[in-house]
């Protein structure tokens, strides 16, 4: 029950979550930023942001392949 209560108290906005997920995709994170994010990010926002990031990544790859094949 305490874990559920802690999850509801996390203060990071969805934009901050998107930024953290973006940097995580690139693999460039400071240890201090990671620790701060893990304490403040909402896990539901992280999952949603990751799905959006994956869809954008796939969309960019498909666009690049179509552009390359069209030449």
mmCIF file of the N, C-alpha and C atoms, coordinates in Angstrom:
data_MODEL
# 
_entry.id   MODEL 
# 
loop_
_atom_site.group_PDB 
_atom_site.id 
_atom_site.type_symbol 
_atom_site.label_atom_id 
_atom_site.label_alt_id 
_atom_site.label_comp_id 
_atom_site.label_asym_id 
_atom_site.label_entity_id 
_atom_site.label_seq_id 
_atom_site.pdbx_PDB_ins_code 
_atom_site.Cartn_x 
_atom_site.Cartn_y 
_atom_site.Cartn_z 
_atom_site.occupancy 
_atom_site.B_iso_or_equiv 
_atom_site.pdbx_formal_charge 
_atom_site.auth_seq_id 
_atom_site.auth_comp_id 
_atom_site.auth_asym_id 
_atom_site.auth_atom_id 
_atom_site.pdbx_PDB_model_num 
ATOM 1   N N  . UNK A 1 1  ? 0.826  -1.188 0.000   1.00 0.00 ? 1  UNK A N  1 
ATOM 2   C CA . UNK A 1 1  ? 0.000  0.000  0.000   1.00 0.00 ? 1  UNK A CA 1 
ATOM 3   C C  . UNK A 1 1  ? 0.872  1.254  0.000   1.00 0.00 ? 1  UNK A C  1 
ATOM 4   N N  . UNK A 1 2  ? 1.998  1.204  0.697   1.00 0.00 ? 2  UNK A N  1 
ATOM 5   C CA . UNK A 1 2  ? 2.898  2.353  0.736   1.00 0.00 ? 2  UNK A CA 1 
ATOM 6   C C  . UNK A 1 2  ? 3.462  2.666  -0.643  1.00 0.00 ? 2  UNK A C  1 
ATOM 7   N N  . UNK A 1 3  ? 3.747  1.619  -1.418  1.00 0.00 ? 3  UNK A N  1 
ATOM 8   C CA . UNK A 1 3  ? 4.285  1.819  -2.770  1.00 0.00 ? 3  UNK A CA 1 
ATOM 9   C C  . UNK A 1 3  ? 3.272  2.542  -3.648  1.00 0.00 ? 3  UNK A C  1 
ATOM 10  N N  . UNK A 1 4  ? 1.999  2.176  -3.549  1.00 0.00 ? 4  UNK A N  1 
ATOM 11  C CA . UNK A 1 4  ? 0.945  2.840  -4.317  1.00 0.00 ? 4  UNK A CA 1 
ATOM 12  C C  . UNK A 1 4  ? 0.818  4.293  -3.898  1.00 0.00 ? 4  UNK A C  1 
ATOM 13  N N  . UNK A 1 5  ? 0.958  4.561  -2.626  1.00 0.00 ? 5  UNK A N  1 
ATOM 14  C CA . UNK A 1 5  ? 0.881  5.923  -2.112  1.00 0.00 ? 5  UNK A CA 1 
ATOM 15  C C  . UNK A 1 5  ? 2.049  6.752  -2.635  1.00 0.00 ? 5  UNK A C  1 
ATOM 16  N N  . UNK A 1 6  ? 3.255  6.167  -2.665  1.00 0.00 ? 6  UNK A N  1 
ATOM 17  C CA . UNK A 1 6  ? 4.432  6.862  -3.166  1.00 0.00 ? 6  UNK A CA 1 
ATOM 18  C C  . UNK A 1 6  ? 4.296  7.175  -4.653  1.00 0.00 ? 6  UNK A C  1 
ATOM 19  N N  . UNK A 1 7  ? 3.705  6.263  -5.415  1.00 0.00 ? 7  UNK A N  1 
ATOM 20  C CA . UNK A 1 7  ? 3.515  6.479  -6.840  1.00 0.00 ? 7  UNK A CA 1 
ATOM 21  C C  . UNK A 1 7  ? 2.602  7.667  -7.087  1.00 0.00 ? 7  UNK A C  1 
ATOM 22  N N  . UNK A 1 8  ? 1.570  7.812  -6.283  1.00 0.00 ? 8  UNK A N  1 
ATOM 23  C CA . UNK A 1 8  ? 0.654  8.929  -6.435  1.00 0.00 ? 8  UNK A CA 1 
ATOM 24  C C  . UNK A 1 8  ? 1.272  10.257 -6.058  1.00 0.00 ? 8  UNK A C  1 
ATOM 25  N N  . UNK A 1 9  ? 2.338  10.262 -5.257  1.00 0.00 ? 9  UNK A N  1 
ATOM 26  C CA . UNK A 1 9  ? 2.979  11.484 -4.797  1.00 0.00 ? 9  UNK A CA 1 
ATOM 27  C C  . UNK A 1 9  ? 4.074  11.982 -5.732  1.00 0.00 ? 9  UNK A C  1 
ATOM 28  N N  . UNK A 1 10 ? 4.417  11.248 -6.748  1.00 0.00 ? 10 UNK A N  1 
ATOM 29  C CA . UNK A 1 10 ? 5.503  11.642 -7.646  1.00 0.00 ? 10 UNK A CA 1 
ATOM 30  C C  . UNK A 1 10 ? 5.090  12.884 -8.427  1.00 0.00 ? 10 UNK A C  1 
ATOM 31  N N  . UNK A 1 11 ? 6.009  13.830 -8.565  1.00 0.00 ? 11 UNK A N  1 
ATOM 32  C CA . UNK A 1 11 ? 5.681  15.167 -9.029  1.00 0.00 ? 11 UNK A CA 1 
ATOM 33  C C  . UNK A 1 11 ? 6.094  15.489 -10.470 1.00 0.00 ? 11 UNK A C  1 
ATOM 34  N N  . UNK A 1 12 ? 6.862  14.670 -11.113 1.00 0.00 ? 12 UNK A N  1 
ATOM 35  C CA . UNK A 1 12 ? 7.364  15.004 -12.443 1.00 0.00 ? 12 UNK A CA 1 
ATOM 36  C C  . UNK A 1 12 ? 6.225  15.085 -13.455 1.00 0.00 ? 12 UNK A C  1 
ATOM 37  N N  . UNK A 1 13 ? 6.312  16.074 -14.336 1.00 0.00 ? 13 UNK A N  1 
ATOM 38  C CA . UNK A 1 13 ? 5.296  16.245 -15.368 1.00 0.00 ? 13 UNK A CA 1 
ATOM 39  C C  . UNK A 1 13 ? 5.511  15.228 -16.492 1.00 0.00 ? 13 UNK A C  1 
ATOM 40  N N  . UNK A 1 14 ? 4.523  15.133 -17.382 1.00 0.00 ? 14 UNK A N  1 
ATOM 41  C CA . UNK A 1 14 ? 4.657  14.208 -18.507 1.00 0.00 ? 14 UNK A CA 1 
ATOM 42  C C  . UNK A 1 14 ? 5.778  14.660 -19.436 1.00 0.00 ? 14 UNK A C  1 
ATOM 43  N N  . UNK A 1 15 ? 5.961  15.965 -19.570 1.00 0.00 ? 15 UNK A N  1 
ATOM 44  C CA . UNK A 1 15 ? 7.054  16.489 -20.395 1.00 0.00 ? 15 UNK A CA 1 
ATOM 45  C C  . UNK A 1 15 ? 8.418  16.084 -19.854 1.00 0.00 ? 15 UNK A C  1 
ATOM 46  N N  . UNK A 1 16 ? 8.571  16.148 -18.532 1.00 0.00 ? 16 UNK A N  1 
ATOM 47  C CA . UNK A 1 16 ? 9.825  15.712 -17.915 1.00 0.00 ? 16 UNK A CA 1 
ATOM 48  C C  . UNK A 1 16 ? 10.038 14.218 -18.131 1.00 0.00 ? 16 UNK A C  1 
ATOM 49  N N  . UNK A 1 17 ? 8.945  13.468 -18.104 1.00 0.00 ? 17 UNK A N  1 
ATOM 50  C CA . UNK A 1 17 ? 9.042  12.029 -18.351 1.00 0.00 ? 17 UNK A CA 1 
ATOM 51  C C  . UNK A 1 17 ? 9.465  11.764 -19.792 1.00 0.00 ? 17 UNK A C  1 
ATOM 52  N N  . UNK A 1 18 ? 8.892  12.505 -20.751 1.00 0.00 ? 18 UNK A N  1 
ATOM 53  C CA . UNK A 1 18 ? 9.275  12.340 -22.158 1.00 0.00 ? 18 UNK A CA 1 
ATOM 54  C C  . UNK A 1 18 ? 10.755 12.655 -22.353 1.00 0.00 ? 18 UNK A C  1 
ATOM 55  N N  . UNK A 1 19 ? 11.228 13.707 -21.690 1.00 0.00 ? 19 UNK A N  1 
ATOM 56  C CA . UNK A 1 19 ? 12.641 14.076 -21.791 1.00 0.00 ? 19 UNK A CA 1 
ATOM 57  C C  . UNK A 1 19 ? 13.533 12.966 -21.238 1.00 0.00 ? 19 UNK A C  1 
ATOM 58  N N  . UNK A 1 20 ? 13.168 12.412 -20.097 1.00 0.00 ? 20 UNK A N  1 
ATOM 59  C CA . UNK A 1 20 ? 13.961 11.337 -19.492 1.00 0.00 ? 20 UNK A CA 1 
ATOM 60  C C  . UNK A 1 20 ? 13.967 10.096 -20.381 1.00 0.00 ? 20 UNK A C  1 
ATOM 61  N N  . UNK A 1 21 ? 12.831 9.767  -20.967 1.00 0.00 ? 21 UNK A N  1 
ATOM 62  C CA . UNK A 1 21 ? 12.756 8.597  -21.848 1.00 0.00 ? 21 UNK A CA 1 
ATOM 63  C C  . UNK A 1 21 ? 13.577 8.834  -23.117 1.00 0.00 ? 21 UNK A C  1 
ATOM 64  N N  . UNK A 1 22 ? 13.518 10.052 -23.664 1.00 0.00 ? 22 UNK A N  1 
ATOM 65  C CA . UNK A 1 22 ? 14.311 10.379 -24.846 1.00 0.00 ? 22 UNK A CA 1 
ATOM 66  C C  . UNK A 1 22 ? 15.805 10.181 -24.574 1.00 0.00 ? 22 UNK A C  1 
ATOM 67  N N  . UNK A 1 23 ? 16.288 10.723 -23.459 1.00 0.00 ? 23 UNK A N  1 
ATOM 68  C CA . UNK A 1 23 ? 17.701 10.571 -23.136 1.00 0.00 ? 23 UNK A CA 1 
ATOM 69  C C  . UNK A 1 23 ? 18.041 9.114  -22.864 1.00 0.00 ? 23 UNK A C  1 
ATOM 70  N N  . UNK A 1 24 ? 17.094 8.372  -22.331 1.00 0.00 ? 24 UNK A N  1 
ATOM 71  C CA . UNK A 1 24 ? 17.333 6.951  -22.081 1.00 0.00 ? 24 UNK A CA 1 
ATOM 72  C C  . UNK A 1 24 ? 17.454 6.176  -23.388 1.00 0.00 ? 24 UNK A C  1 
ATOM 73  N N  . UNK A 1 25 ? 16.661 6.561  -24.401 1.00 0.00 ? 25 UNK A N  1 
ATOM 74  C CA . UNK A 1 25 ? 16.783 5.919  -25.708 1.00 0.00 ? 25 UNK A CA 1 
ATOM 75  C C  . UNK A 1 25 ? 18.188 6.134  -26.271 1.00 0.00 ? 25 UNK A C  1 
ATOM 76  N N  . UNK A 1 26 ? 18.731 7.314  -26.067 1.00 0.00 ? 26 UNK A N  1 
ATOM 77  C CA . UNK A 1 26 ? 20.068 7.608  -26.558 1.00 0.00 ? 26 UNK A CA 1 
ATOM 78  C C  . UNK A 1 26 ? 21.156 6.973  -25.697 1.00 0.00 ? 26 UNK A C  1 
ATOM 79  N N  . UNK A 1 27 ? 20.825 6.661  -24.464 1.00 0.00 ? 27 UNK A N  1 
ATOM 80  C CA . UNK A 1 27 ? 21.788 6.042  -23.571 1.00 0.00 ? 27 UNK A CA 1 
ATOM 81  C C  . UNK A 1 27 ? 22.720 7.034  -22.907 1.00 0.00 ? 27 UNK A C  1 
ATOM 82  N N  . UNK A 1 28 ? 22.319 8.306  -22.897 1.00 0.00 ? 28 UNK A N  1 
ATOM 83  C CA . UNK A 1 28 ? 23.148 9.357  -22.307 1.00 0.00 ? 28 UNK A CA 1 
ATOM 84  C C  . UNK A 1 28 ? 22.439 9.879  -21.060 1.00 0.00 ? 28 UNK A C  1 
ATOM 85  N N  . UNK A 1 29 ? 22.870 9.422  -19.908 1.00 0.00 ? 29 UNK A N  1 
ATOM 86  C CA . UNK A 1 29 ? 22.275 9.866  -18.637 1.00 0.00 ? 29 UNK A CA 1 
ATOM 87  C C  . UNK A 1 29 ? 23.348 9.956  -17.583 1.00 0.00 ? 29 UNK A C  1 
ATOM 88  N N  . UNK A 1 30 ? 23.279 10.994 -16.783 1.00 0.00 ? 30 UNK A N  1 
ATOM 89  C CA . UNK A 1 30 ? 24.151 11.086 -15.615 1.00 0.00 ? 30 UNK A CA 1 
ATOM 90  C C  . UNK A 1 30 ? 23.559 10.244 -14.506 1.00 0.00 ? 30 UNK A C  1 
ATOM 91  N N  . UNK A 1 31 ? 24.400 9.731  -13.665 1.00 0.00 ? 31 UNK A N  1 
ATOM 92  C CA . UNK A 1 31 ? 23.937 8.913  -12.544 1.00 0.00 ? 31 UNK A CA 1 
ATOM 93  C C  . UNK A 1 31 ? 23.007 9.718  -11.636 1.00 0.00 ? 31 UNK A C  1 
ATOM 94  N N  . UNK A 1 32 ? 23.352 10.981 -11.390 1.00 0.00 ? 32 UNK A N  1 
ATOM 95  C CA . UNK A 1 32 ? 22.525 11.818 -10.514 1.00 0.00 ? 32 UNK A CA 1 
ATOM 96  C C  . UNK A 1 32 ? 21.156 12.089 -11.137 1.00 0.00 ? 32 UNK A C  1 
ATOM 97  N N  . UNK A 1 33 ? 21.108 12.302 -12.465 1.00 0.00 ? 33 UNK A N  1 
ATOM 98  C CA . UNK A 1 33 ? 19.827 12.514 -13.136 1.00 0.00 ? 33 UNK A CA 1 
ATOM 99  C C  . UNK A 1 33 ? 18.965 11.260 -13.083 1.00 0.00 ? 33 UNK A C  1 
ATOM 100 N N  . UNK A 1 34 ? 19.600 10.105 -13.260 1.00 0.00 ? 34 UNK A N  1 
ATOM 101 C CA . UNK A 1 34 ? 18.876 8.843  -13.194 1.00 0.00 ? 34 UNK A CA 1 
ATOM 102 C C  . UNK A 1 34 ? 18.253 8.650  -11.811 1.00 0.00 ? 34 UNK A C  1 
ATOM 103 N N  . UNK A 1 35 ? 19.013 8.906  -10.783 1.00 0.00 ? 35 UNK A N  1 
ATOM 104 C CA . UNK A 1 35 ? 18.504 8.737  -9.418  1.00 0.00 ? 35 UNK A CA 1 
ATOM 105 C C  . UNK A 1 35 ? 17.371 9.710  -9.119  1.00 0.00 ? 35 UNK A C  1 
ATOM 106 N N  . UNK A 1 36 ? 17.497 10.954 -9.596  1.00 0.00 ? 36 UNK A N  1 
ATOM 107 C CA . UNK A 1 36 ? 16.437 11.947 -9.407  1.00 0.00 ? 36 UNK A CA 1 
ATOM 108 C C  . UNK A 1 36 ? 15.178 11.524 -10.155 1.00 0.00 ? 36 UNK A C  1 
ATOM 109 N N  . UNK A 1 37 ? 15.353 11.056 -11.383 1.00 0.00 ? 37 UNK A N  1 
ATOM 110 C CA . UNK A 1 37 ? 14.209 10.622 -12.183 1.00 0.00 ? 37 UNK A CA 1 
ATOM 111 C C  . UNK A 1 37 ? 13.509 9.420  -11.561 1.00 0.00 ? 37 UNK A C  1 
ATOM 112 N N  . UNK A 1 38 ? 14.273 8.473  -11.075 1.00 0.00 ? 38 UNK A N  1 
ATOM 113 C CA . UNK A 1 38 ? 13.660 7.273  -10.507 1.00 0.00 ? 38 UNK A CA 1 
ATOM 114 C C  . UNK A 1 38 ? 12.838 7.599  -9.264  1.00 0.00 ? 38 UNK A C  1 
ATOM 115 N N  . UNK A 1 39 ? 13.171 8.686  -8.598  1.00 0.00 ? 39 UNK A N  1 
ATOM 116 C CA . UNK A 1 39 ? 12.416 9.084  -7.412  1.00 0.00 ? 39 UNK A CA 1 
ATOM 117 C C  . UNK A 1 39 ? 11.196 9.926  -7.759  1.00 0.00 ? 39 UNK A C  1 
ATOM 118 N N  . UNK A 1 40 ? 11.211 10.602 -8.916  1.00 0.00 ? 40 UNK A N  1 
ATOM 119 C CA . UNK A 1 40 ? 10.135 11.545 -9.205  1.00 0.00 ? 40 UNK A CA 1 
ATOM 120 C C  . UNK A 1 40 ? 9.211  11.151 -10.354 1.00 0.00 ? 40 UNK A C  1 
ATOM 121 N N  . UNK A 1 41 ? 9.628  10.239 -11.224 1.00 0.00 ? 41 UNK A N  1 
ATOM 122 C CA . UNK A 1 41 ? 8.811  9.897  -12.389 1.00 0.00 ? 41 UNK A CA 1 
ATOM 123 C C  . UNK A 1 41 ? 7.702  8.925  -12.025 1.00 0.00 ? 41 UNK A C  1 
ATOM 124 N N  . UNK A 1 42 ? 6.558  9.128  -12.657 1.00 0.00 ? 42 UNK A N  1 
ATOM 125 C CA . UNK A 1 42 ? 5.410  8.245  -12.481 1.00 0.00 ? 42 UNK A CA 1 
ATOM 126 C C  . UNK A 1 42 ? 5.590  7.054  -13.433 1.00 0.00 ? 42 UNK A C  1 
ATOM 127 N N  . UNK A 1 43 ? 5.541  5.832  -12.925 1.00 0.00 ? 43 UNK A N  1 
ATOM 128 C CA . UNK A 1 43 ? 5.756  4.658  -13.785 1.00 0.00 ? 43 UNK A CA 1 
ATOM 129 C C  . UNK A 1 43 ? 4.765  4.556  -14.953 1.00 0.00 ? 43 UNK A C  1 
ATOM 130 N N  . UNK A 1 44 ? 3.547  4.984  -14.752 1.00 0.00 ? 44 UNK A N  1 
ATOM 131 C CA . UNK A 1 44 ? 2.563  4.951  -15.838 1.00 0.00 ? 44 UNK A CA 1 
ATOM 132 C C  . UNK A 1 44 ? 2.974  5.918  -16.943 1.00 0.00 ? 44 UNK A C  1 
ATOM 133 N N  . UNK A 1 45 ? 3.452  7.097  -16.565 1.00 0.00 ? 45 UNK A N  1 
ATOM 134 C CA . UNK A 1 45 ? 3.925  8.063  -17.556 1.00 0.00 ? 45 UNK A CA 1 
ATOM 135 C C  . UNK A 1 45 ? 5.131  7.520  -18.312 1.00 0.00 ? 45 UNK A C  1 
ATOM 136 N N  . UNK A 1 46 ? 5.997  6.802  -17.621 1.00 0.00 ? 46 UNK A N  1 
ATOM 137 C CA . UNK A 1 46 ? 7.185  6.233  -18.265 1.00 0.00 ? 46 UNK A CA 1 
ATOM 138 C C  . UNK A 1 46 ? 6.772  5.212  -19.327 1.00 0.00 ? 46 UNK A C  1 
ATOM 139 N N  . UNK A 1 47 ? 5.810  4.381  -19.012 1.00 0.00 ? 47 UNK A N  1 
ATOM 140 C CA . UNK A 1 47 ? 5.346  3.370  -19.974 1.00 0.00 ? 47 UNK A CA 1 
ATOM 141 C C  . UNK A 1 47 ? 4.716  4.042  -21.190 1.00 0.00 ? 47 UNK A C  1 
ATOM 142 N N  . UNK A 1 48 ? 3.864  5.030  -20.952 1.00 0.00 ? 48 UNK A N  1 
ATOM 143 C CA . UNK A 1 48 ? 3.211  5.744  -22.059 1.00 0.00 ? 48 UNK A CA 1 
ATOM 144 C C  . UNK A 1 48 ? 4.255  6.467  -22.911 1.00 0.00 ? 48 UNK A C  1 
ATOM 145 N N  . UNK A 1 49 ? 5.207  7.134  -22.264 1.00 0.00 ? 49 UNK A N  1 
ATOM 146 C CA . UNK A 1 49 ? 6.259  7.849  -22.992 1.00 0.00 ? 49 UNK A CA 1 
ATOM 147 C C  . UNK A 1 49 ? 7.129  6.882  -23.799 1.00 0.00 ? 49 UNK A C  1 
ATOM 148 N N  . UNK A 1 50 ? 7.409  5.715  -23.250 1.00 0.00 ? 50 UNK A N  1 
ATOM 149 C CA . UNK A 1 50 ? 8.211  4.723  -23.969 1.00 0.00 ? 50 UNK A CA 1 
ATOM 150 C C  . UNK A 1 50 ? 7.477  4.213  -25.204 1.00 0.00 ? 50 UNK A C  1 
ATOM 151 N N  . UNK A 1 51 ? 6.186  3.968  -25.080 1.00 0.00 ? 51 UNK A N  1 
ATOM 152 C CA . UNK A 1 51 ? 5.398  3.516  -26.234 1.00 0.00 ? 51 UNK A CA 1 
ATOM 153 C C  . UNK A 1 51 ? 5.382  4.596  -27.311 1.00 0.00 ? 51 UNK A C  1 
ATOM 154 N N  . UNK A 1 52 ? 5.188  5.853  -26.918 1.00 0.00 ? 52 UNK A N  1 
ATOM 155 C CA . UNK A 1 52 ? 5.214  6.958  -27.887 1.00 0.00 ? 52 UNK A CA 1 
ATOM 156 C C  . UNK A 1 52 ? 6.586  7.045  -28.542 1.00 0.00 ? 52 UNK A C  1 
ATOM 157 N N  . UNK A 1 53 ? 7.653  6.925  -27.750 1.00 0.00 ? 53 UNK A N  1 
ATOM 158 C CA . UNK A 1 53 ? 9.008  6.970  -28.297 1.00 0.00 ? 53 UNK A CA 1 
ATOM 159 C C  . UNK A 1 53 ? 9.277  5.857  -29.290 1.00 0.00 ? 53 UNK A C  1 
ATOM 160 N N  . UNK A 1 54 ? 8.821  4.655  -28.983 1.00 0.00 ? 54 UNK A N  1 
ATOM 161 C CA . UNK A 1 54 ? 9.015  3.517  -29.891 1.00 0.00 ? 54 UNK A CA 1 
ATOM 162 C C  . UNK A 1 54 ? 8.245  3.738  -31.187 1.00 0.00 ? 54 UNK A C  1 
ATOM 163 N N  . UNK A 1 55 ? 7.012  4.225  -31.084 1.00 0.00 ? 55 UNK A N  1 
ATOM 164 C CA . UNK A 1 55 ? 6.218  4.483  -32.289 1.00 0.00 ? 55 UNK A CA 1 
ATOM 165 C C  . UNK A 1 55 ? 6.866  5.557  -33.160 1.00 0.00 ? 55 UNK A C  1 
ATOM 166 N N  . UNK A 1 56 ? 7.388  6.609  -32.541 1.00 0.00 ? 56 UNK A N  1 
ATOM 167 C CA . UNK A 1 56 ? 8.094  7.638  -33.306 1.00 0.00 ? 56 UNK A CA 1 
ATOM 168 C C  . UNK A 1 56 ? 9.353  7.081  -33.957 1.00 0.00 ? 56 UNK A C  1 
ATOM 169 N N  . UNK A 1 57 ? 10.090 6.266  -33.236 1.00 0.00 ? 57 UNK A N  1 
ATOM 170 C CA . UNK A 1 57 ? 11.307 5.660  -33.774 1.00 0.00 ? 57 UNK A CA 1 
ATOM 171 C C  . UNK A 1 57 ? 10.986 4.783  -34.980 1.00 0.00 ? 57 UNK A C  1 
ATOM 172 N N  . UNK A 1 58 ? 9.966  3.960  -34.862 1.00 0.00 ? 58 UNK A N  1 
ATOM 173 C CA . UNK A 1 58 ? 9.559  3.095  -35.975 1.00 0.00 ? 58 UNK A CA 1 
ATOM 174 C C  . UNK A 1 58 ? 9.096  3.931  -37.156 1.00 0.00 ? 58 UNK A C  1 
ATOM 175 N N  . UNK A 1 59 ? 8.337  4.997  -36.879 1.00 0.00 ? 59 UNK A N  1 
ATOM 176 C CA . UNK A 1 59 ? 7.875  5.881  -37.946 1.00 0.00 ? 59 UNK A CA 1 
ATOM 177 C C  . UNK A 1 59 ? 9.026  6.528  -38.698 1.00 0.00 ? 59 UNK A C  1 
ATOM 178 N N  . UNK A 1 60 ? 10.038 6.970  -37.971 1.00 0.00 ? 60 UNK A N  1 
ATOM 179 C CA . UNK A 1 60 ? 11.206 7.579  -38.611 1.00 0.00 ? 60 UNK A CA 1 
ATOM 180 C C  . UNK A 1 60 ? 11.952 6.541  -39.444 1.00 0.00 ? 60 UNK A C  1 
ATOM 181 N N  . UNK A 1 61 ? 12.119 5.340  -38.921 1.00 0.00 ? 61 UNK A N  1 
ATOM 182 C CA . UNK A 1 61 ? 12.805 4.294  -39.679 1.00 0.00 ? 61 UNK A CA 1 
ATOM 183 C C  . UNK A 1 61 ? 12.052 3.934  -40.953 1.00 0.00 ? 61 UNK A C  1 
ATOM 184 N N  . UNK A 1 62 ? 10.740 3.784  -40.863 1.00 0.00 ? 62 UNK A N  1 
ATOM 185 C CA . UNK A 1 62 ? 9.938  3.454  -42.047 1.00 0.00 ? 62 UNK A CA 1 
ATOM 186 C C  . UNK A 1 62 ? 10.043 4.576  -43.079 1.00 0.00 ? 62 UNK A C  1 
ATOM 187 N N  . UNK A 1 63 ? 9.994  5.822  -42.633 1.00 0.00 ? 63 UNK A N  1 
ATOM 188 C CA . UNK A 1 63 ? 10.115 6.959  -43.545 1.00 0.00 ? 63 UNK A CA 1 
ATOM 189 C C  . UNK A 1 63 ? 11.469 6.983  -44.231 1.00 0.00 ? 63 UNK A C  1 
ATOM 190 N N  . UNK A 1 64 ? 12.531 6.735  -43.477 1.00 0.00 ? 64 UNK A N  1 
ATOM 191 C CA . UNK A 1 64 ? 13.870 6.710  -44.068 1.00 0.00 ? 64 UNK A CA 1 
ATOM 192 C C  . UNK A 1 64 ? 14.022 5.576  -45.079 1.00 0.00 ? 64 UNK A C  1 
ATOM 193 N N  . UNK A 1 65 ? 13.472 4.409  -44.777 1.00 0.00 ? 65 UNK A N  1 
ATOM 194 C CA . UNK A 1 65 ? 13.555 3.289  -45.721 1.00 0.00 ? 65 UNK A CA 1 
ATOM 195 C C  . UNK A 1 65 ? 12.777 3.580  -46.980 1.00 0.00 ? 65 UNK A C  1 
ATOM 196 N N  . UNK A 1 66 ? 11.571 4.130  -46.817 1.00 0.00 ? 66 UNK A N  1 
ATOM 197 C CA . UNK A 1 66 ? 10.783 4.477  -48.024 1.00 0.00 ? 66 UNK A CA 1 
ATOM 198 C C  . UNK A 1 66 ? 11.501 5.518  -48.870 1.00 0.00 ? 66 UNK A C  1 
ATOM 199 N N  . UNK A 1 67 ? 12.129 6.489  -48.229 1.00 0.00 ? 67 UNK A N  1 
ATOM 200 C CA . UNK A 1 67 ? 12.873 7.509  -48.952 1.00 0.00 ? 67 UNK A CA 1 
ATOM 201 C C  . UNK A 1 67 ? 14.070 6.898  -49.676 1.00 0.00 ? 67 UNK A C  1 
ATOM 202 N N  . UNK A 1 68 ? 14.773 5.991  -49.033 1.00 0.00 ? 68 UNK A N  1 
ATOM 203 C CA . UNK A 1 68 ? 15.954 5.366  -49.625 1.00 0.00 ? 68 UNK A CA 1 
ATOM 204 C C  . UNK A 1 68 ? 15.572 4.452  -50.789 1.00 0.00 ? 68 UNK A C  1 
ATOM 205 N N  . UNK A 1 69 ? 14.469 3.727  -50.651 1.00 0.00 ? 69 UNK A N  1 
ATOM 206 C CA . UNK A 1 69 ? 14.043 2.800  -51.693 1.00 0.00 ? 69 UNK A CA 1 
ATOM 207 C C  . UNK A 1 69 ? 13.464 3.542  -52.896 1.00 0.00 ? 69 UNK A C  1 
ATOM 208 N N  . UNK A 1 70 ? 12.871 4.694  -52.651 1.00 0.00 ? 70 UNK A N  1 
ATOM 209 C CA . UNK A 1 70 ? 12.247 5.472  -53.741 1.00 0.00 ? 70 UNK A CA 1 
ATOM 210 C C  . UNK A 1 70 ? 13.276 6.033  -54.717 1.00 0.00 ? 70 UNK A C  1 
ATOM 211 N N  . UNK A 1 71 ? 14.504 6.186  -54.292 1.00 0.00 ? 71 UNK A N  1 
ATOM 212 C CA . UNK A 1 71 ? 15.548 6.738  -55.159 1.00 0.00 ? 71 UNK A CA 1 
ATOM 213 C C  . UNK A 1 71 ? 15.921 5.702  -56.148 1.00 0.00 ? 71 UNK A C  1 
# 
